[in-house]
Amino acid sequence: MTTVQRRVIQAGALSTIALACFFEVKFKTLDGRIVPQLAQEWYRVLIDLVPGSSFVLAGLVAWSRRPLNRVGLLMIGVGVGLLTRNPELQHGIGEIAYPLEVALHFISPLWAVAFLHLLLAFPAGRLVSRLDRDIVRSFYALVPLAGVLAVVIGHYPLLGAIGQPVFETKGPADYVYLACLLVGSGLVIRRWFLGGRARRRSITPLFGPMVPITIFFLLSLAYFLGARVTPIPLGGLKSILGDLATAFPLLLVALPVGVLVGLLRSELDMSSVGDLVVKLSGGLAPERLRPALAQALHDPSLEVAYWLPAQEWFADLEGRRIELPTDDSERAVSILGDASSPIAALVYDSSLVHEGQLVDAAAAAVRMALENARLQVQLRAQLEDVRESRARLVEAADSERQRVERDLHDGAQQQLVTLLLSMQMTKAEAMRHADPETAAMVEANIGALRQALDELRELGRGIHPTILTQAGLVPAIMSLAERSPIPVEVTGELGDDRFAPAIEAALYFVVSEAITNAVKHSQARRLCVSIDRRPVLAIVEVSDDGVGGAEPSLGSGLRGLTDRVAAVGGRLTVKSDHAGGTTIHAEVPCG
Amino acid sequence: MRVIVADDSVLFREGLARVLEGAGFEVVGQASNIDELDRILAREDAAAVILDIRMPPTQTDEGLVAAKRIRRTHPKMGVLLLSQYVESHHALDLLAESPNHVGYLLKDRVADIGEFLDAVRRVGNGGSAVDPQVVSQLLGRKRSRDLVDQLTDREKKVLGLIAEGRSNEAIASTLKISPKTLEAHIGTIYSKLGLEPAVSDHRRVLAVLNYLRSA
């Protein structure tokens, strides 16, 4: 909009006030002096003049401060409509220019629709949802139609004459007015109760005035219906209700004031950005960045999404991917940094859209901190990648071990057992043929073969214990304990719970390696294995009463176990001092 | 005695069948997988099934699962499980359901032909056969060791043989002692361990194994 257009609208709005005042005042000669006198009783003048002027003036202020926000223009529209809706005023204008009177007849009822439009468009200045747009459009279309209809069916003038209760309807246009008020107040109240904190806060300036307005409106409606429908005279109550209904438009004054305050409040809010800057100067951990921003922007639902250039997506602080909302009426997005290399994105309630300056200021204040946080997120995402690939490596190694054990079982072990059987049969045959020499030779080979089979079996068990896949962790650990040369006491229960194969394997090999180490190095007389299942943690602990001095950084066995447990997200600790005893403790998170 | 052999290695199966037939057993069917075994079971009556614990397709515990199923559907049929590894967990699992008509041996045992055929007969006749390695593993449990340490070496041997499912005659001849001496040993063992004397051979296997398990 050009400056000239703006000036024309401003001048038009102001002259409407002047015009309205002019037509309300007649000059009379009294005792030889010319004195101004109101055309009607003073309160009747007040009812349109005061709310109308306040809408126009507040609208002008809002428009000059927020030129891009349509709320100011809408307020001016409502004001002009209120000022020119008085039929006597229209008649007065008609005496000067009749076509203008006719035009006003049709146009001035639009104030009610502009009022509805204002309620729905506040504070962003635009209608966000499709439903809102449809409602407002249909009402705009309805007003001229109602005007034509009123002329056709002979209700003329269109609107309730000044001084009469508002709901003394004179024609279809009044029903439009009624409907606009009902729909508008209903939607504002609904939005207040359904909206989040940011949304509520943004429509507080509307909600505040709308509560008394709606109450008075309903009282007036009750009066109107009571007067029309019930034959029973309401007496004193009726007159009170009548007075309230008459004074109803005066209440509208609260609305432009509220709207103006609400619209300009973000200037006051700039001070919250100041607070944010103060917090930042004290150093703000990435975890506290989001709450600080949410507080500064008064939107607890605010999210911060960090750009990961390697992955080319946005992620939260943990490095998890975040999808930015696309064309969502409830959420709005501001991307910080260059379009080609963003730093982060703020996702917030769309009611903050009109407070663009506030969002920009807050974002500028935290830019450095966001950049830091982003690097941290990037690092975490990389760590997560590494962790996942390590887990995949261990899993691959485990399934490879399983495959090797199976090949051994189905191949060499099976063939050697078959060979053992056939050698026994050969020996029996030799005995039958009274050939003790051959029988003795075969017998010697059988002995060697048995030993080979035993060794192969131990090898297979070490590669992958089938009992672990068949029956789970506890039977596998019991089996280890039973075969240990040093007595092993197993305590604790897991029940029949099974864990992921990688977790079972990690914990099994911890116990297996710990027992092997104790047998080799500790000179322990007894070992104790305890198994414990916490809600989200599986724990095994192996302790001995040996000489101690185990060093996790030296023994490659313990080092490998630490890595294996870490690969499934767990932790291995070794407590071993030269005073005696070694305790190996492993805990792994489990579903 | 009519037996069925199930193992996925044809060489092993044939060898086993020859050993069994040489000793007067009648091998009424050979199966290379569980489906084949089920078809033979539907067709033939047998005193015992000898099957490997790891069978196709997954080579994990198909044989074990099938053994448990056969014991429910054919309660009078003996089931002798063979495995490259023996685990006390599986042994107790099998015996806990019922200590009769069941055996669990290391696969290598087939080469001790006399012992193996004896085990097949025991299982086929309603008895049990537990691999010596399972027994020694159970005896190796920490608390079992403490308790069994009260026994003399001879008594320990007797306890082990009882746990393997052997009869008094077999134990007496293995240890080359008279049945009377054996009974005296058994009496001492039972009183030292605080076990109730069991009437039949089958019941005492379970009693001893349970004792060792709970120890």
Interface residues (C-beta under 8 A of the other chain):
Chain A: R406 H409 D410 Q413 Q414 Q415 V417 T418 L420 L421 S422 M423 Q424 M425 A428 I446 R450 L453 R457 G460 R461 T466 I467 T469 Q470 A471 P475 M478 S479 A481 E482 R483 S484 P487 V488 E489 V490 R526
Chain B: D8 S9 L11 F12 G15 L16 R18 V19 R54 Q59 T60 D61 L64 Q84 Y85 E87 S88 H89 H90 K107 D108 V110 A111 D112 I113 Q137 L138 G140 R141 K142 R143 R145
